[in-house]
Amino acid sequence: MIVHLIDGTYELFRHFYGIRRFKKTDPPYGAVTGVLRTIAQMLDDGATHIGVATDHVIESFRNSLWSGYKTGAGIERVLRRQFLPLEESLVAMGVAVWPMIDLEADDALASAAYLAARDKRVQKVCIWTPDKDLAQCVVGDRVVQADRRRNEIRDAEGVRAKFGVPPALIPDYLALVGDAADGYPGIAGYGAKTAARLINLYGPLEKFPAEILNHDNRASALLFKDLATLRTDAPLFDDVEQLRWHGATPSFQAVAEKIGDARLATRVMDLQKRL
């Protein structure tokens, strides 16, 4: 079986701003509809095991570690109002969903990938997100990262080709170069090429000599590495079969009508007939 893990927060943002390119007004549930349609298409294409991670709130335990870490400030109200409806709609659709509060959606994806990859019945795990930090979860060609934006699927060699370092050292790389999306700056003077070269030379940051990473920079770098390191111990499921799609719940028709896409309910019912 192939397990598909979806970054629900990213998909919600992607559809929200994608709609804006073509419409003058924001449909109240337009982004939710877009995410559900994407999942329906995946099911139509043969996906059987799907899990979606969402940020129920943007803030996480990382905000207590670094004051500049990303928050929910600045998220447009019309978009923020679709967070909970997305989670409720996914449940009604019969899709496994993990709304994260203290941890982030990325931690849920990392945890789910770790749990699924341990199961010998799983042939491949696909993590659907372009986020750089998820590259650390890639394992050979068994756990891969799928980037819809660039229409790429990256295995371990693909990660190395893109970042210059192997997946396991992505947190070290991000600690040096920073991640503007997450709100930490990295270490001054370390661009992508320099960071990759030094990591390949010395290994993880803990092994960098003092003359390369001095005392003050080392403390900051190790903090940023902690921020970039995804947690893999969230107890999301006991058996990968819990991610198998068995069809929508009886309430999905009403949910589809509420979000303004009654045709989606018909499409999902047609998909259920194949089960």
Secondary structure as UniProt FT lines:
FT   STRAND          2..7
FT   HELIX           8..20
FT   TURN            21..22
FT   TURN            28..29
FT   HELIX           30..44
FT   TURN            45..46
FT   STRAND          49..55
FT   HELIX           61..64
FT   TURN            67..68
FT   TURN            73..74
FT   HELIX           77..80
FT   TURN            81..82
FT   HELIX           83..93
FT   STRAND          96..100
FT   HELIX           105..117
FT   TURN            120..121
FT   STRAND          124..128
FT   HELIX           132..137
FT   TURN            140..142
FT   STRAND          143..147
FT   TURN            148..151
FT   STRAND          152..154
FT   HELIX           156..163
FT   HELIX           167..169
FT   HELIX           170..177
FT   TURN            180..183
FT   TURN            188..189
FT   HELIX           192..202
FT   HELIX           205..207
FT   TURN            210..212
FT   HELIX           215..228
FT   HELIX           240..243
FT   TURN            250..251
FT   HELIX           252..258
FT   TURN            259..260
FT   HELIX           262..272
FT   TURN            273..274
//
